[in-house]
Amino acid sequence: MTSVAVVAHREKLTKSTAGDLKSALAKAGLADSLWLEVAKGSAAESAARDAIKDGAETIIVCGGDGTVRAAAAAVANTECALAVVPAGTANLFATGLDLPSEPEEIIELIIRGDRRTIDTGVCNGLRFAVMGGTGLDAAMIAQADDQKDSLGTWAYVKAGVKEARTSKSAKAKITVDGSVFFEGDVTCVLVGNLGRLKGGFIAFPDASPTDGVLDIAVLTASGLREWASVMVSAVRHKQEASSHVHIGSGTKIKVRLAKKQRFELDGGSKGRTRKLDFRAAPSSLIVCAPVTAS
């Protein structure tokens, strides 16, 4: 029987879901599993590391993408597996890998031994699993932080519209695997490991969490009209057809900005910087996931 530890964000995991998870664990003979609660997402990393040191073979992380990112940082490059009970606003990691959301199904995955080994990314020394970026998306996330608990997804929509109207471009030089990929004014730079986001939206049409590379999109759109055209292209899965989007991929991506800009990883704001150094970390994370997931 596998040794399981639960790392739960106490503000994100509802009493109902917690009860369902405990019942599913008990039903599977795992009632004595270690249960650790954290007050903020970033604390999930140290909690998961402690659980792994105590012999946990599977970490069940309960929370939003920030909590999942922190737990993944602890689990990466170990023989431990990560299971996810999505309990956030966007739940991009769970969506991108077609992970189940019901505790009973999640425990069944663990017991059956269904596993996938996927890539992760590292940016400025910080592990991420979905994507990172700077520009409009990072500013939007920072603005939405205070309202996402009350407004949910609409907090991002509201902030996104505001940023599309008012965001200004920044000069940037971007290299991919040592070659200049883009140099000029940008309004958003996204670097992704997973391509599919909430609602089936495809950010990176060719992205795969098992291809050993990171995908990059450099956007130069400004104003609502140009951003609307980018969104239409994305909905049609034809981002490359837009004159405001430049798409590529590589194992090492460097972004140099003329002035400090906000940046984000997996939907969490990480402050401001002029330098972003991304690298792919192939086959670095074992995930409890349906083996047929795309």
C-alpha positions in Angstrom: 0.0 0.0 0.0 1.3 3.4 -1.0 2.2 5.9 1.7 0.1 9.1 1.2 0.3 12.6 2.7 -2.2 15.4 2.2 -1.1 19.0 1.9 -4.1 21.2 2.1 -4.6 25.0 1.8 -7.0 25.6 4.7 -8.5 28.7 3.1 -9.1 27.0 -0.3 -10.3 23.5 0.6 -14.0 23.5 1.6 -15.2 21.4 4.5 -17.4 19.4 2.1 -14.4 18.5 -0.2 -12.2 17.8 2.8 -14.8 15.5 4.2 -15.2 13.7 0.9 -11.4 13.3 0.6 -11.1 11.9 4.2 -14.0 9.4 3.4 -12.3 8.3 0.2 -9.0 7.8 2.0 -10.7 5.8 4.7 -12.5 3.7 2.1 -9.1 2.9 0.5 -7.6 1.9 3.8 -5.6 5.2 4.0 -7.4 6.8 6.9 -4.1 7.2 8.8 -2.5 9.3 6.0 -0.6 12.4 7.2 -2.7 15.5 6.9 -0.9 18.8 6.8 -2.7 22.2 6.5 -1.0 25.4 5.3 -2.1 29.0 5.6 -0.7 30.1 2.3 0.1 28.4 -1.0 3.9 28.9 -0.9 4.0 27.0 2.4 3.0 23.8 0.6 6.6 23.4 -0.7 8.1 23.0 2.8 5.2 20.9 4.0 5.5 18.5 1.0 9.3 18.3 1.5 8.7 17.3 5.2 6.2 14.7 4.2 8.6 13.2 1.6 11.3 13.0 4.2 8.9 11.1 6.4 8.4 8.5 3.7 5.4 9.7 1.7 5.3 8.2 -1.8 2.3 10.3 -2.9 1.6 13.9 -2.0 -2.1 14.9 -2.4 -2.1 18.7 -2.7 -5.4 20.5 -2.2 -5.6 24.1 -3.4 -5.2 26.5 -6.3 -2.4 26.7 -8.9 -0.1 28.5 -6.5 -0.4 25.8 -3.9 0.1 23.1 -6.6 3.1 24.9 -8.0 4.7 25.0 -4.5 4.0 21.3 -3.9 5.3 20.4 -7.4 8.6 22.2 -6.5 9.0 19.8 -3.6 8.0 16.7 -5.5 10.0 17.4 -8.7 13.0 15.2 -9.3 12.0 12.7 -6.6 10.3 9.2 -6.9 7.3 10.7 -5.1 4.1 11.3 -7.1 1.8 14.4 -7.0 -2.0 14.1 -6.9 -4.1 17.2 -7.1 -7.5 18.1 -5.6 -8.2 21.3 -7.5 -9.6 23.9 -5.1 -8.6 27.3 -6.7 -10.1 29.8 -9.1 -8.5 28.8 -12.4 -7.1 25.3 -11.6 -5.0 25.5 -14.8 -2.7 22.5 -13.9 -5.7 20.2 -13.4 -7.4 21.4 -16.5 -4.3 21.1 -18.7 -3.8 17.5 -17.7 -7.5 16.4 -17.7 -7.2 15.5 -14.0 -10.4 14.4 -12.1 -11.8 16.8 -9.5 -13.7 14.4 -7.3 -11.8 13.0 -4.3 -13.0 9.5 -4.8 -11.8 9.4 -8.4 -8.4 10.9 -7.4 -7.9 8.2 -4.7 -8.8 5.6 -7.3 -6.0 7.0 -9.6 -3.6 6.7 -6.7 -4.6 3.1 -5.8 -4.5 1.9 -9.4 -1.0 3.4 -9.9 -2.0 5.5 -12.8 1.0 7.8 -13.4 2.4 10.2 -16.0 5.9 11.7 -15.9 5.8 15.2 -17.3 8.1 18.2 -17.8 8.2 21.2 -15.7 9.9 24.6 -16.2 12.2 26.7 -14.0 12.2 30.5 -14.1 14.8 32.5 -12.2 15.3 29.5 -10.0 11.5 29.0 -9.3 9.8 25.8 -10.5 6.5 26.1 -12.5 4.2 23.5 -14.1 1.8 25.5 -16.3 3.3 28.8 -17.6 5.0 32.0 -16.7 4.9 35.4 -18.2 5.3 39.2 -18.0 3.3 42.1 -19.3 -0.4 42.1 -19.6 -1.0 38.7 -18.1 1.1 39.4 -15.0 -0.5 42.8 -14.5 -3.9 41.3 -14.9 -3.1 38.6 -12.3 -1.8 41.1 -9.8 -5.0 43.2 -10.2 -7.3 40.2 -9.9 -5.7 38.9 -6.7 -7.8 40.9 -4.3 -11.1 40.0 -6.0 -10.6 36.4 -7.3 -12.0 34.8 -4.1 -15.2 36.8 -4.3 -15.6 37.1 -8.1 -13.9 34.0 -9.3 -13.0 33.9 -13.0 -14.7 37.2 -13.5 -12.0 38.9 -11.5 -9.5 37.9 -14.3 -11.9 39.0 -17.0 -12.5 42.4 -15.4 -8.7 42.9 -14.9 -7.9 41.7 -18.4 -10.3 44.2 -20.0 -8.8 47.0 -18.0 -5.2 46.0 -18.8 -6.0 45.6 -22.5 -7.3 49.2 -22.6 -4.5 50.8 -20.6 -1.4 48.6 -20.8 1.8 50.0 -22.4 4.4 48.2 -24.3 7.9 47.6 -23.1 11.1 47.1 -25.0 12.5 43.6 -24.8 15.1 41.3 -26.3 14.2 37.6 -26.2 16.6 34.8 -27.1 15.7 31.1 -27.5 18.4 28.6 -27.2 21.0 31.3 -27.8 19.5 32.9 -30.9 17.6 36.1 -31.0 13.9 35.3 -31.3 12.4 38.8 -30.9 13.6 42.3 -30.2 11.3 45.3 -30.0 8.2 46.5 -28.2 6.1 43.8 -26.4 2.9 44.0 -24.3 3.0 40.4 -23.1 5.4 37.4 -23.1 4.2 34.0 -22.2 6.3 30.8 -21.7 4.3 27.6 -21.3 4.7 24.0 -20.4 1.0 23.2 -20.8 -1.0 24.5 -23.7 -4.6 24.2 -22.7 -6.2 26.6 -20.2 -9.6 26.9 -18.5 -12.6 26.5 -20.7 -10.6 24.6 -23.4 -8.8 27.8 -24.4 -5.5 26.8 -26.2 -2.7 29.2 -25.4 0.0 27.1 -27.2 -1.4 24.9 -30.0 1.7 22.7 -30.2 2.6 22.5 -26.5 3.1 19.1 -24.8 4.1 18.5 -21.2 6.3 15.6 -22.4 8.2 17.1 -25.4 11.2 18.4 -23.4 10.8 22.0 -24.5 9.0 25.2 -23.4 6.7 27.1 -25.8 6.9 30.9 -26.1 4.4 33.5 -27.3 5.5 37.1 -27.7 2.5 39.5 -28.1 2.6 43.0 -29.4 -1.1 43.9 -29.4 -2.2 47.1 -27.8 -5.7 48.4 -27.2 -9.0 46.5 -27.1 -9.3 46.1 -30.8 -5.9 44.4 -31.3 -6.3 42.3 -28.2 -9.8 41.2 -29.4 -8.2 40.1 -32.8 -5.6 38.1 -30.9 -8.3 36.4 -28.8 -10.3 35.5 -32.0 -7.2 34.0 -33.5 -6.6 31.9 -30.3 -10.2 30.7 -30.3 -9.7 29.5 -33.8 -6.4 27.8 -32.8 -4.6 30.0 -35.4 -2.5 32.2 -33.2 0.4 32.1 -35.7 -1.9 33.9 -38.3 -2.0 37.0 -36.1 0.5 39.7 -36.9 0.5 40.5 -33.1 1.7 37.0 -32.0 5.1 35.4 -32.5 5.3 31.7 -31.4 8.3 29.5 -30.9 9.8 26.9 -28.6 13.1 25.9 -27.0 14.9 24.5 -23.9 16.3 27.8 -22.7 14.5 31.2 -23.1 15.9 34.5 -21.9 13.8 37.7 -21.6 15.6 41.0 -21.1 13.4 44.0 -20.4 14.3 47.7 -20.6 12.7 48.3 -17.3 11.3 46.2 -14.4 7.9 44.6 -15.1 5.7 42.3 -13.1 6.0 38.6 -13.8 3.9 35.6 -12.9 4.3 31.8 -12.5 1.3 29.5 -12.7 -1.1 32.4 -12.0 0.7 33.8 -9.1 2.4 37.3 -9.1 6.1 37.1 -8.2 7.1 40.7 -8.2 9.0 42.8 -10.7 12.2 42.1 -12.7 14.1 43.1 -15.8 15.5 39.5 -16.4 13.6 36.3 -16.9 15.6 33.1 -17.4 13.5 30.1 -18.3 14.7 26.5 -18.8 12.8 23.3 -19.5 13.2 20.5 -17.0 12.2 17.3 -18.9 10.6 14.3 -17.2 10.9 15.9 -13.8 7.5 15.4 -12.2 5.4 12.3 -11.6 1.7 13.0 -11.6 -1.2 10.8 -10.6 -3.2 11.2 -13.8 -5.2 9.1 -16.3 -2.7 7.3 -18.5 -4.8 8.2 -21.6 -4.7 12.0 -20.8 -3.5 14.2 -23.7 
